[in-house]
Amino acid sequence: MTQFQFECPHCRECTTVDAGVRDLLLEGGCIACGKAVHESAFRRPVRMHQD
Ligand SMILES: [Zn+2]
């Protein structure tokens, strides 16, 4: 499953989430501070190899 590294730009909460949780955060805001988060708060998962 694809996972993303999430870092809240407001409270600096940092966690790894899957695609479903990512969508929930984009819709409902940060789980820690409740503020709206943008797609830019998520980074692509670290892969075993680079393209
Ligand atoms: Zn936050």
mmCIF file of the protein (N, C-alpha, C, O) and its ligand, coordinates in Angstrom:
data_MODEL
# 
_entry.id   MODEL 
# 
loop_
_entity.id 
_entity.type 
_entity.pdbx_number_of_molecules 
1 polymer     1 
2 non-polymer 1 
# 
_entity_poly.entity_id                      1 
_entity_poly.type                           'polypeptide(L)' 
_entity_poly.nstd_linkage                   no 
_entity_poly.nstd_monomer                   no 
_entity_poly.pdbx_seq_one_letter_code       MTQFQFECPHCRECTTVDAGVRDLLLEGGCIACGKAVHESAFRRPVRMHQD 
_entity_poly.pdbx_seq_one_letter_code_can   MTQFQFECPHCRECTTVDAGVRDLLLEGGCIACGKAVHESAFRRPVRMHQD 
_entity_poly.pdbx_strand_id                 A 
# 
loop_
_entity_poly_seq.entity_id 
_entity_poly_seq.num 
_entity_poly_seq.mon_id 
_entity_poly_seq.hetero 
1 1  MET n 
1 2  THR n 
1 3  GLN n 
1 4  PHE n 
1 5  GLN n 
1 6  PHE n 
1 7  GLU n 
1 8  CYS n 
1 9  PRO n 
1 10 HIS n 
1 11 CYS n 
1 12 ARG n 
1 13 GLU n 
1 14 CYS n 
1 15 THR n 
1 16 THR n 
1 17 VAL n 
1 18 ASP n 
1 19 ALA n 
1 20 GLY n 
1 21 VAL n 
1 22 ARG n 
1 23 ASP n 
1 24 LEU n 
1 25 LEU n 
1 26 LEU n 
1 27 GLU n 
1 28 GLY n 
1 29 GLY n 
1 30 CYS n 
1 31 ILE n 
1 32 ALA n 
1 33 CYS n 
1 34 GLY n 
1 35 LYS n 
1 36 ALA n 
1 37 VAL n 
1 38 HIS n 
1 39 GLU n 
1 40 SER n 
1 41 ALA n 
1 42 PHE n 
1 43 ARG n 
1 44 ARG n 
1 45 PRO n 
1 46 VAL n 
1 47 ARG n 
1 48 MET n 
1 49 HIS n 
1 50 GLN n 
1 51 ASP n 
# 
loop_
_struct_asym.id 
_struct_asym.entity_id 
A 1 
B 2 
# 
loop_
_chem_comp.id 
_chem_comp.type 
_chem_comp.mon_nstd_flag 
ALA 'L-peptide linking' y 
ARG 'L-peptide linking' y 
ASP 'L-peptide linking' y 
CYS 'L-peptide linking' y 
GLN 'L-peptide linking' y 
GLU 'L-peptide linking' y 
GLY 'peptide linking'   y 
HIS 'L-peptide linking' y 
ILE 'L-peptide linking' y 
LEU 'L-peptide linking' y 
LYS 'L-peptide linking' y 
MET 'L-peptide linking' y 
PHE 'L-peptide linking' y 
PRO 'L-peptide linking' y 
SER 'L-peptide linking' y 
THR 'L-peptide linking' y 
VAL 'L-peptide linking' y 
ZN  non-polymer         . 
# 
_pdbx_entity_nonpoly.entity_id   2 
_pdbx_entity_nonpoly.name        ? 
_pdbx_entity_nonpoly.comp_id     ZN 
# 
_pdbx_nonpoly_scheme.asym_id         B 
_pdbx_nonpoly_scheme.entity_id       2 
_pdbx_nonpoly_scheme.mon_id          ZN 
_pdbx_nonpoly_scheme.ndb_seq_num     1 
_pdbx_nonpoly_scheme.pdb_seq_num     101 
_pdbx_nonpoly_scheme.auth_seq_num    101 
_pdbx_nonpoly_scheme.pdb_mon_id      ZN 
_pdbx_nonpoly_scheme.auth_mon_id     ZN 
_pdbx_nonpoly_scheme.pdb_strand_id   A 
_pdbx_nonpoly_scheme.pdb_ins_code    . 
# 
loop_
_atom_site.group_PDB 
_atom_site.id 
_atom_site.type_symbol 
_atom_site.label_atom_id 
_atom_site.label_alt_id 
_atom_site.label_comp_id 
_atom_site.label_asym_id 
_atom_site.label_entity_id 
_atom_site.label_seq_id 
_atom_site.pdbx_PDB_ins_code 
_atom_site.Cartn_x 
_atom_site.Cartn_y 
_atom_site.Cartn_z 
_atom_site.occupancy 
_atom_site.B_iso_or_equiv 
_atom_site.pdbx_formal_charge 
_atom_site.auth_seq_id 
_atom_site.auth_comp_id 
_atom_site.auth_asym_id 
_atom_site.auth_atom_id 
_atom_site.pdbx_PDB_model_num 
ATOM   1   N  N  . MET A 1 1  ? 0.860   -1.206 0.000   1.00 0.00 ? 1   MET A N  1 
ATOM   2   C  CA . MET A 1 1  ? 0.000   0.000  0.000   1.00 0.00 ? 1   MET A CA 1 
ATOM   3   C  C  . MET A 1 1  ? 0.887   1.245  0.000   1.00 0.00 ? 1   MET A C  1 
ATOM   4   O  O  . MET A 1 1  ? 1.909   1.300  0.684   1.00 0.00 ? 1   MET A O  1 
ATOM   5   N  N  . THR A 1 2  ? 0.485   2.210  -0.760  1.00 0.00 ? 2   THR A N  1 
ATOM   6   C  CA . THR A 1 2  ? 1.238   3.455  -0.813  1.00 0.00 ? 2   THR A CA 1 
ATOM   7   C  C  . THR A 1 2  ? 1.095   4.228  0.492   1.00 0.00 ? 2   THR A C  1 
ATOM   8   O  O  . THR A 1 2  ? -0.008  4.403  1.011   1.00 0.00 ? 2   THR A O  1 
ATOM   9   N  N  . GLN A 1 3  ? 2.213   4.680  1.006   1.00 0.00 ? 3   GLN A N  1 
ATOM   10  C  CA . GLN A 1 3  ? 2.186   5.492  2.217   1.00 0.00 ? 3   GLN A CA 1 
ATOM   11  C  C  . GLN A 1 3  ? 2.885   6.815  1.955   1.00 0.00 ? 3   GLN A C  1 
ATOM   12  O  O  . GLN A 1 3  ? 3.748   6.940  1.086   1.00 0.00 ? 3   GLN A O  1 
ATOM   13  N  N  . PHE A 1 4  ? 2.471   7.801  2.752   1.00 0.00 ? 4   PHE A N  1 
ATOM   14  C  CA . PHE A 1 4  ? 3.019   9.138  2.605   1.00 0.00 ? 4   PHE A CA 1 
ATOM   15  C  C  . PHE A 1 4  ? 3.535   9.631  3.946   1.00 0.00 ? 4   PHE A C  1 
ATOM   16  O  O  . PHE A 1 4  ? 2.991   9.296  4.999   1.00 0.00 ? 4   PHE A O  1 
ATOM   17  N  N  . GLN A 1 5  ? 4.580   10.423 3.893   1.00 0.00 ? 5   GLN A N  1 
ATOM   18  C  CA . GLN A 1 5  ? 5.074   11.077 5.091   1.00 0.00 ? 5   GLN A CA 1 
ATOM   19  C  C  . GLN A 1 5  ? 4.329   12.401 5.237   1.00 0.00 ? 5   GLN A C  1 
ATOM   20  O  O  . GLN A 1 5  ? 4.390   13.266 4.363   1.00 0.00 ? 5   GLN A O  1 
ATOM   21  N  N  . PHE A 1 6  ? 3.629   12.538 6.357   1.00 0.00 ? 6   PHE A N  1 
ATOM   22  C  CA . PHE A 1 6  ? 2.870   13.764 6.601   1.00 0.00 ? 6   PHE A CA 1 
ATOM   23  C  C  . PHE A 1 6  ? 3.569   14.602 7.654   1.00 0.00 ? 6   PHE A C  1 
ATOM   24  O  O  . PHE A 1 6  ? 3.946   14.106 8.716   1.00 0.00 ? 6   PHE A O  1 
ATOM   25  N  N  . GLU A 1 7  ? 3.737   15.892 7.340   1.00 0.00 ? 7   GLU A N  1 
ATOM   26  C  CA . GLU A 1 7  ? 4.231   16.836 8.334   1.00 0.00 ? 7   GLU A CA 1 
ATOM   27  C  C  . GLU A 1 7  ? 3.343   18.062 8.292   1.00 0.00 ? 7   GLU A C  1 
ATOM   28  O  O  . GLU A 1 7  ? 3.295   18.781 7.294   1.00 0.00 ? 7   GLU A O  1 
ATOM   29  N  N  . CYS A 1 8  ? 2.633   18.291 9.402   1.00 0.00 ? 8   CYS A N  1 
ATOM   30  C  CA . CYS A 1 8  ? 1.723   19.425 9.461   1.00 0.00 ? 8   CYS A CA 1 
ATOM   31  C  C  . CYS A 1 8  ? 2.501   20.744 9.447   1.00 0.00 ? 8   CYS A C  1 
ATOM   32  O  O  . CYS A 1 8  ? 3.429   20.921 10.235  1.00 0.00 ? 8   CYS A O  1 
ATOM   33  N  N  . PRO A 1 9  ? 2.129   21.665 8.559   1.00 0.00 ? 9   PRO A N  1 
ATOM   34  C  CA . PRO A 1 9  ? 2.816   22.954 8.486   1.00 0.00 ? 9   PRO A CA 1 
ATOM   35  C  C  . PRO A 1 9  ? 2.475   23.868 9.656   1.00 0.00 ? 9   PRO A C  1 
ATOM   36  O  O  . PRO A 1 9  ? 3.125   24.893 9.857   1.00 0.00 ? 9   PRO A O  1 
ATOM   37  N  N  . HIS A 1 10 ? 1.455   23.498 10.428  1.00 0.00 ? 10  HIS A N  1 
ATOM   38  C  CA . HIS A 1 10 ? 1.002   24.331 11.534  1.00 0.00 ? 10  HIS A CA 1 
ATOM   39  C  C  . HIS A 1 10 ? 1.619   23.904 12.866  1.00 0.00 ? 10  HIS A C  1 
ATOM   40  O  O  . HIS A 1 10 ? 2.181   24.723 13.593  1.00 0.00 ? 10  HIS A O  1 
ATOM   41  N  N  . CYS A 1 11 ? 1.509   22.621 13.170  1.00 0.00 ? 11  CYS A N  1 
ATOM   42  C  CA . CYS A 1 11 ? 1.967   22.150 14.479  1.00 0.00 ? 11  CYS A CA 1 
ATOM   43  C  C  . CYS A 1 11 ? 3.162   21.214 14.394  1.00 0.00 ? 11  CYS A C  1 
ATOM   44  O  O  . CYS A 1 11 ? 3.681   20.768 15.417  1.00 0.00 ? 11  CYS A O  1 
ATOM   45  N  N  . ARG A 1 12 ? 3.596   20.917 13.177  1.00 0.00 ? 12  ARG A N  1 
ATOM   46  C  CA . ARG A 1 12 ? 4.760   20.062 12.943  1.00 0.00 ? 12  ARG A CA 1 
ATOM   47  C  C  . ARG A 1 12 ? 4.544   18.619 13.361  1.00 0.00 ? 12  ARG A C  1 
ATOM   48  O  O  . ARG A 1 12 ? 5.495   17.857 13.532  1.00 0.00 ? 12  ARG A O  1 
ATOM   49  N  N  . GLU A 1 13 ? 3.273   18.256 13.524  1.00 0.00 ? 13  GLU A N  1 
ATOM   50  C  CA . GLU A 1 13 ? 2.986   16.841 13.730  1.00 0.00 ? 13  GLU A CA 1 
ATOM   51  C  C  . GLU A 1 13 ? 3.530   16.068 12.539  1.00 0.00 ? 13  GLU A C  1 
ATOM   52  O  O  . GLU A 1 13 ? 3.337   16.457 11.387  1.00 0.00 ? 13  GLU A O  1 
ATOM   53  N  N  . CYS A 1 14 ? 4.205   14.979 12.829  1.00 0.00 ? 14  CYS A N  1 
ATOM   54  C  CA . CYS A 1 14 ? 4.822   14.215 11.755  1.00 0.00 ? 14  CYS A CA 1 
ATOM   55  C  C  . CYS A 1 14 ? 4.453   12.749 11.903  1.00 0.00 ? 14  CYS A C  1 
ATOM   56  O  O  . CYS A 1 14 ? 4.666   12.150 12.957  1.00 0.00 ? 14  CYS A O  1 
ATOM   57  N  N  . THR A 1 15 ? 3.899   12.176 10.846  1.00 0.00 ? 15  THR A N  1 
ATOM   58  C  CA . THR A 1 15 ? 3.492   10.789 10.904  1.00 0.00 ? 15  THR A CA 1 
ATOM   59  C  C  . THR A 1 15 ? 3.426   10.196 9.504   1.00 0.00 ? 15  THR A C  1 
ATOM   60  O  O  . THR A 1 15 ? 3.421   10.916 8.506   1.00 0.00 ? 15  THR A O  1 
ATOM   61  N  N  . THR A 1 16 ? 3.379   8.902  9.453   1.00 0.00 ? 16  THR A N  1 
ATOM   62  C  CA . THR A 1 16 ? 3.235   8.221  8.171   1.00 0.00 ? 16  THR A CA 1 
ATOM   63  C  C  . THR A 1 16 ? 1.802   7.754  8.015   1.00 0.00 ? 16  THR A C  1 
ATOM   64  O  O  . THR A 1 16 ? 1.237   7.130  8.913   1.00 0.00 ? 16  THR A O  1 
ATOM   65  N  N  . VAL A 1 17 ? 1.220   8.060  6.869   1.00 0.00 ? 17  VAL A N  1 
ATOM   66  C  CA . VAL A 1 17 ? -0.181  7.704  6.632   1.00 0.00 ? 17  VAL A CA 1 
ATOM   67  C  C  . VAL A 1 17 ? -0.319  6.995  5.298   1.00 0.00 ? 17  VAL A C  1 
ATOM   68  O  O  . VAL A 1 17 ? 0.524   7.136  4.412   1.00 0.00 ? 17  VAL A O  1 
ATOM   69  N  N  . ASP A 1 18 ? -1.385  6.236  5.168   1.00 0.00 ? 18  ASP A N  1 
ATOM   70  C  CA . ASP A 1 18 ? -1.652  5.629  3.860   1.00 0.00 ? 18  ASP A CA 1 
ATOM   71  C  C  . ASP A 1 18 ? -2.556  6.554  3.047   1.00 0.00 ? 18  ASP A C  1 
ATOM   72  O  O  . ASP A 1 18 ? -2.965  7.613  3.525   1.00 0.00 ? 18  ASP A O  1 
ATOM   73  N  N  . ALA A 1 19 ? -2.859  6.149  1.830   1.00 0.00 ? 19  ALA A N  1 
ATOM   74  C  CA . ALA A 1 19 ? -3.601  7.025  0.927   1.00 0.00 ? 19  ALA A CA 1 
ATOM   75  C  C  . ALA A 1 19 ? -4.985  7.385  1.471   1.00 0.00 ? 19  ALA A C  1 
ATOM   76  O  O  . ALA A 1 19 ? -5.449  8.510  1.282   1.00 0.00 ? 19  ALA A O  1 
ATOM   77  N  N  . GLY A 1 20 ? -5.642  6.445  2.139   1.00 0.00 ? 20  GLY A N  1 
ATOM   78  C  CA . GLY A 1 20 ? -6.962  6.713  2.678   1.00 0.00 ? 20  GLY A CA 1 
ATOM   79  C  C  . GLY A 1 20 ? -6.940  7.759  3.778   1.00 0.00 ? 20  GLY A C  1 
ATOM   80  O  O  . GLY A 1 20 ? -7.783  8.655  3.818   1.00 0.00 ? 20  GLY A O  1 
ATOM   81  N  N  . VAL A 1 21 ? -5.961  7.633  4.675   1.00 0.00 ? 21  VAL A N  1 
ATOM   82  C  CA . VAL A 1 21 ? -5.832  8.603  5.760   1.00 0.00 ? 21  VAL A CA 1 
ATOM   83  C  C  . VAL A 1 21 ? -5.432  9.970  5.209   1.00 0.00 ? 21  VAL A C  1 
ATOM   84  O  O  . VAL A 1 21 ? -5.864  11.008 5.710   1.00 0.00 ? 21  VAL A O  1 
ATOM   85  N  N  . ARG A 1 22 ? -4.607  9.950  4.179   1.00 0.00 ? 22  ARG A N  1 
ATOM   86  C  CA . ARG A 1 22 ? -4.216  11.202 3.528   1.00 0.00 ? 22  ARG A CA 1 
ATOM   87  C  C  . ARG A 1 22 ? -5.459  11.965 3.050   1.00 0.00 ? 22  ARG A C  1 
ATOM   88  O  O  . ARG A 1 22 ? -5.571  13.175 3.245   1.00 0.00 ? 22  ARG A O  1 
ATOM   89  N  N  . ASP A 1 23 ? -6.375  11.247 2.432   1.00 0.00 ? 23  ASP A N  1 
ATOM   90  C  CA . ASP A 1 23 ? -7.598  11.888 1.954   1.00 0.00 ? 23  ASP A CA 1 
ATOM   91  C  C  . ASP A 1 23 ? -8.412  12.457 3.106   1.00 0.00 ? 23  ASP A C  1 
ATOM   92  O  O  . ASP A 1 23 ? -8.990  13.539 2.992   1.00 0.00 ? 23  ASP A O  1 
ATOM   93  N  N  . LEU A 1 24 ? -8.457  11.722 4.222   1.00 0.00 ? 24  LEU A N  1 
ATOM   94  C  CA . LEU A 1 24 ? -9.207  12.197 5.382   1.00 0.00 ? 24  LEU A CA 1 
ATOM   95  C  C  . LEU A 1 24 ? -8.597  13.477 5.950   1.00 0.00 ? 24  LEU A C  1 
ATOM   96  O  O  . LEU A 1 24 ? -9.313  14.393 6.354   1.00 0.00 ? 24  LEU A O  1 
ATOM   97  N  N  . LEU A 1 25 ? -7.286  13.527 5.975   1.00 0.00 ? 25  LEU A N  1 
ATOM   98  C  CA . LEU A 1 25 ? -6.602  14.709 6.488   1.00 0.00 ? 25  LEU A CA 1 
ATOM   99  C  C  . LEU A 1 25 ? -6.848  15.908 5.583   1.00 0.00 ? 25  LEU A C  1 
ATOM   100 O  O  . LEU A 1 25 ? -7.050  17.023 6.063   1.00 0.00 ? 25  LEU A O  1 
ATOM   101 N  N  . LEU A 1 26 ? -6.831  15.677 4.269   1.00 0.00 ? 26  LEU A N  1 
ATOM   102 C  CA . LEU A 1 26 ? -7.066  16.765 3.324   1.00 0.00 ? 26  LEU A CA 1 
ATOM   103 C  C  . LEU A 1 26 ? -8.486  17.306 3.465   1.00 0.00 ? 26  LEU A C  1 
ATOM   104 O  O  . LEU A 1 26 ? -8.735  18.495 3.267   1.00 0.00 ? 26  LEU A O  1 
ATOM   105 N  N  . GLU A 1 27 ? -9.408  16.414 3.809   1.00 0.00 ? 27  GLU A N  1 
ATOM   106 C  CA . GLU A 1 27 ? -10.808 16.832 3.948   1.00 0.00 ? 27  GLU A CA 1 
ATOM   107 C  C  . GLU A 1 27 ? -11.101 17.416 5.330   1.00 0.00 ? 27  GLU A C  1 
ATOM   108 O  O  . GLU A 1 27 ? -11.815 18.410 5.459   1.00 0.00 ? 27  GLU A O  1 
ATOM   109 N  N  . GLY A 1 28 ? -10.541 16.784 6.356   1.00 0.00 ? 28  GLY A N  1 
ATOM   110 C  CA . GLY A 1 28 ? -10.915 17.142 7.727   1.00 0.00 ? 28  GLY A CA 1 
ATOM   111 C  C  . GLY A 1 28 ? -9.881  17.926 8.502   1.00 0.00 ? 28  GLY A C  1 
ATOM   112 O  O  . GLY A 1 28 ? -10.173 18.436 9.584   1.00 0.00 ? 28  GLY A O  1 
ATOM   113 N  N  . GLY A 1 29 ? -8.670  18.031 7.965   1.00 0.00 ? 29  GLY A N  1 
ATOM   114 C  CA . GLY A 1 29 ? -7.633  18.780 8.651   1.00 0.00 ? 29  GLY A CA 1 
ATOM   115 C  C  . GLY A 1 29 ? -6.725  17.900 9.475   1.00 0.00 ? 29  GLY A C  1 
ATOM   116 O  O  . GLY A 1 29 ? -6.927  16.690 9.578   1.00 0.00 ? 29  GLY A O  1 
ATOM   117 N  N  . CYS A 1 30 ? -5.720  18.527 10.060  1.00 0.00 ? 30  CYS A N  1 
ATOM   118 C  CA . CYS A 1 30 ? -4.708  17.834 10.854  1.00 0.00 ? 30  CYS A CA 1 
ATOM   119 C  C  . CYS A 1 30 ? -5.332  17.128 12.056  1.00 0.00 ? 30  CYS A C  1 
ATOM   120 O  O  . CYS A 1 30 ? -6.197  17.679 12.737  1.00 0.00 ? 30  CYS A O  1 
ATOM   121 N  N  . ILE A 1 31 ? -4.884  15.912 12.300  1.00 0.00 ? 31  ILE A N  1 
ATOM   122 C  CA . ILE A 1 31 ? -5.413  15.149 13.433  1.00 0.00 ? 31  ILE A CA 1 
ATOM   123 C  C  . ILE A 1 31 ? -4.958  15.729 14.763  1.00 0.00 ? 31  ILE A C  1 
ATOM   124 O  O  . ILE A 1 31 ? -5.600  15.505 15.789  1.00 0.00 ? 31  ILE A O  1 
ATOM   125 N  N  . ALA A 1 32 ? -3.865  16.468 14.755  1.00 0.00 ? 32  ALA A N  1 
ATOM   126 C  CA . ALA A 1 32 ? -3.302  16.991 15.998  1.00 0.00 ? 32  ALA A CA 1 
ATOM   127 C  C  . ALA A 1 32 ? -3.842  18.387 16.342  1.00 0.00 ? 32  ALA A C  1 
ATOM   128 O  O  . ALA A 1 32 ? -4.232  18.641 17.481  1.00 0.00 ? 32  ALA A O  1 
ATOM   129 N  N  . CYS A 1 33 ? -3.862  19.292 15.347  1.00 0.00 ? 33  CYS A N  1 
ATOM   130 C  CA . CYS A 1 33 ? -4.236  20.674 15.635  1.00 0.00 ? 33  CYS A CA 1 
ATOM   131 C  C  . CYS A 1 33 ? -5.551  21.078 14.975  1.00 0.00 ? 33  CYS A C  1 
ATOM   132 O  O  . CYS A 1 33 ? -6.115  22.123 15.300  1.00 0.00 ? 33  CYS A O  1 
ATOM   133 N  N  . GLY A 1 34 ? -6.046  20.246 14.040  1.00 0.00 ? 34  GLY A N  1 
ATOM   134 C  CA . GLY A 1 34 ? -7.344  20.499 13.437  1.00 0.00 ? 34  GLY A CA 1 
ATOM   135 C  C  . GLY A 1 34 ? -7.357  21.524 12.322  1.00 0.00 ? 34  GLY A C  1 
ATOM   136 O  O  . GLY A 1 34 ? -8.411  21.817 11.759  1.00 0.00 ? 34  GLY A O  1 
ATOM   137 N  N  . LYS A 1 35 ? -6.204  22.067 12.001  1.00 0.00 ? 35  LYS A N  1 
ATOM   138 C  CA . LYS A 1 35 ? -6.153  23.064 10.932  1.00 0.00 ? 35  LYS A CA 1 
ATOM   139 C  C  . LYS A 1 35 ? -6.100  22.381 9.571   1.00 0.00 ? 35  LYS A C  1 
ATOM   140 O  O  . LYS A 1 35 ? -5.668  21.235 9.442   1.00 0.00 ? 35  LYS A O  1 
ATOM   141 N  N  . ALA A 1 36 ? -6.548  23.113 8.567   1.00 0.00 ? 36  ALA A N  1 
ATOM   142 C  CA . ALA A 1 36 ? -6.571  22.564 7.215   1.00 0.00 ? 36  ALA A CA 1 
ATOM   143 C  C  . ALA A 1 36 ? -5.153  22.306 6.720   1.00 0.00 ? 36  ALA A C  1 
ATOM   144 O  O  . ALA A 1 36 ? -4.240  23.095 6.964   1.00 0.00 ? 36  ALA A O  1 
ATOM   145 N  N  . VAL A 1 37 ? -4.990  21.195 6.026   1.00 0.00 ? 37  VAL A N  1 
ATOM   146 C  CA . VAL A 1 37 ? -3.690  20.875 5.450   1.00 0.00 ? 37  VAL A CA 1 
ATOM   147 C  C  . VAL A 1 37 ? -3.815  20.722 3.938   1.00 0.00 ? 37  VAL A C  1 
ATOM   148 O  O  . VAL A 1 37 ? -4.858  20.328 3.416   1.00 0.00 ? 37  VAL A O  1 
ATOM   149 N  N  . HIS A 1 38 ? -2.734  21.040 3.260   1.00 0.00 ? 38  HIS A N  1 
ATOM   150 C  CA . HIS A 1 38 ? -2.692  20.992 1.808   1.00 0.00 ? 38  HIS A CA 1 
ATOM   151 C  C  . HIS A 1 38 ? -1.895  19.773 1.357   1.00 0.00 ? 38  HIS A C  1 
ATOM   152 O  O  . HIS A 1 38 ? -1.163  19.168 2.140   1.00 0.00 ? 38  HIS A O  1 
ATOM   153 N  N  . GLU A 1 39 ? -2.048  19.431 0.108   1.00 0.00 ? 39  GLU A N  1 
ATOM   154 C  CA . GLU A 1 39 ? -1.307  18.293 -0.425  1.00 0.00 ? 39  GLU A CA 1 
ATOM   155 C  C  . GLU A 1 39 ? 0.200   18.441 -0.249  1.00 0.00 ? 39  GLU A C  1 
ATOM   156 O  O  . GLU A 1 39 ? 0.927   17.451 -0.171  1.00 0.00 ? 39  GLU A O  1 
ATOM   157 N  N  . SER A 1 40 ? 0.653   19.677 -0.188  1.00 0.00 ? 40  SER A N  1 
ATOM   158 C  CA . SER A 1 40 ? 2.092   19.917 -0.055  1.00 0.00 ? 40  SER A CA 1 
ATOM   159 C  C  . SER A 1 40 ? 2.636   19.458 1.289   1.00 0.00 ? 40  SER A C  1 
ATOM   160 O  O  . SER A 1 40 ? 3.850   19.352 1.464   1.00 0.00 ? 40  SER A O  1 
ATOM   161 N  N  . ALA A 1 41 ? 1.733   19.181 2.254   1.00 0.00 ? 41  ALA A N  1 
ATOM   162 C  CA . ALA A 1 41 ? 2.174   18.681 3.563   1.00 0.00 ? 41  ALA A CA 1 
ATOM   163 C  C  . ALA A 1 41 ? 2.554   17.212 3.508   1.00 0.00 ? 41  ALA A C  1 
ATOM   164 O  O  . ALA A 1 41 ? 3.105   16.665 4.463   1.00 0.00 ? 41  ALA A O  1 
ATOM   165 N  N  . PHE A 1 42 ? 2.258   16.587 2.392   1.00 0.00 ? 42  PHE A N  1 
ATOM   166 C  CA . PHE A 1 42 ? 2.550   15.158 2.233   1.00 0.00 ? 42  PHE A CA 1 
ATOM   167 C  C  . PHE A 1 42 ? 3.695   14.960 1.255   1.00 0.00 ? 42  PHE A C  1 
ATOM   168 O  O  . PHE A 1 42 ? 3.781   15.614 0.216   1.00 0.00 ? 42  PHE A O  1 
ATOM   169 N  N  . ARG A 1 43 ? 4.553   14.052 1.618   1.00 0.00 ? 43  ARG A N  1 
ATOM   170 C  CA . ARG A 1 43 ? 5.665   13.733 0.730   1.00 0.00 ? 43  ARG A CA 1 
ATOM   171 C  C  . ARG A 1 43 ? 5.541   12.292 0.261   1.00 0.00 ? 43  ARG A C  1 
ATOM   172 O  O  . ARG A 1 43 ? 4.988   11.436 0.953   1.00 0.00 ? 43  ARG A O  1 
ATOM   173 N  N  . ARG A 1 44 ? 6.059   12.051 -0.908  1.00 0.00 ? 44  ARG A N  1 
ATOM   174 C  CA . ARG A 1 44 ? 6.034   10.702 -1.451  1.00 0.00 ? 44  ARG A CA 1 
ATOM   175 C  C  . ARG A 1 44 ? 6.812   9.759  -0.543  1.00 0.00 ? 44  ARG A C  1 
ATOM   176 O  O  . ARG A 1 44 ? 7.776   10.163 0.107   1.00 0.00 ? 44  ARG A O  1 
ATOM   177 N  N  . PRO A 1 45 ? 6.394   8.524  -0.505  1.00 0.00 ? 45  PRO A N  1 
ATOM   178 C  CA . PRO A 1 45 ? 7.087   7.555  0.348   1.00 0.00 ? 45  PRO A CA 1 
ATOM   179 C  C  . PRO A 1 45 ? 8.514   7.311  -0.111  1.00 0.00 ? 45  PRO A C  1 
ATOM   180 O  O  . PRO A 1 45 ? 8.832   7.381  -1.298  1.00 0.00 ? 45  PRO A O  1 
ATOM   181 N  N  . VAL A 1 46 ? 9.345   7.029  0.848   1.00 0.00 ? 46  VAL A N  1 
ATOM   182 C  CA . VAL A 1 46 ? 10.720  6.656  0.525   1.00 0.00 ? 46  VAL A CA 1 
ATOM   183 C  C  . VAL A 1 46 ? 10.715  5.255  -0.059  1.00 0.00 ? 46  VAL A C  1 
ATOM   184 O  O  . VAL A 1 46 ? 10.168  4.327  0.538   1.00 0.00 ? 46  VAL A O  1 
ATOM   185 N  N  . ARG A 1 47 ? 11.313  5.106  -1.207  1.00 0.00 ? 47  ARG A N  1 
ATOM   186 C  CA . ARG A 1 47 ? 11.303  3.816  -1.873  1.00 0.00 ? 47  ARG A CA 1 
ATOM   187 C  C  . ARG A 1 47 ? 12.643  3.109  -1.723  1.00 0.00 ? 47  ARG A C  1 
ATOM   188 O  O  . ARG A 1 47 ? 13.651  3.699  -1.333  1.00 0.00 ? 47  ARG A O  1 
ATOM   189 N  N  . MET A 1 48 ? 12.613  1.856  -2.039  1.00 0.00 ? 48  MET A N  1 
ATOM   190 C  CA . MET A 1 48 ? 13.839  1.058  -1.931  1.00 0.00 ? 48  MET A CA 1 
ATOM   191 C  C  . MET A 1 48 ? 14.845  1.449  -2.998  1.00 0.00 ? 48  MET A C  1 
ATOM   192 O  O  . MET A 1 48 ? 16.048  1.234  -2.843  1.00 0.00 ? 48  MET A O  1 
ATOM   193 N  N  . HIS A 1 49 ? 14.353  2.015  -4.061  1.00 0.00 ? 49  HIS A N  1 
ATOM   194 C  CA . HIS A 1 49 ? 15.241  2.435  -5.141  1.00 0.00 ? 49  HIS A CA 1 
ATOM   195 C  C  . HIS A 1 49 ? 14.732  3.745  -5.727  1.00 0.00 ? 49  HIS A C  1 
ATOM   196 O  O  . HIS A 1 49 ? 13.554  4.075  -5.592  1.00 0.00 ? 49  HIS A O  1 
ATOM   197 N  N  . GLN A 1 50 ? 15.597  4.471  -6.362  1.00 0.00 ? 50  GLN A N  1 
ATOM   198 C  CA . GLN A 1 50 ? 15.236  5.737  -6.983  1.00 0.00 ? 50  GLN A CA 1 
ATOM   199 C  C  . GLN A 1 50 ? 15.075  5.538  -8.481  1.00 0.00 ? 50  GLN A C  1 
ATOM   200 O  O  . GLN A 1 50 ? 15.765  4.722  -9.092  1.00 0.00 ? 50  GLN A O  1 
ATOM   201 N  N  . ASP A 1 51 ? 14.174  6.279  -9.048  1.00 0.00 ? 51  ASP A N  1 
ATOM   202 C  CA . ASP A 1 51 ? 13.999  6.213  -10.498 1.00 0.00 ? 51  ASP A CA 1 
ATOM   203 C  C  . ASP A 1 51 ? 15.163  6.918  -11.201 1.00 0.00 ? 51  ASP A C  1 
ATOM   204 O  O  . ASP A 1 51 ? 15.200  6.972  -12.430 1.00 0.00 ? 51  ASP A O  1 
HETATM 205 ZN ZN . ZN  B 2 .  ? -1.306  20.174 12.883  1.00 0.00 2 101 ZN  A ZN 1 
# 
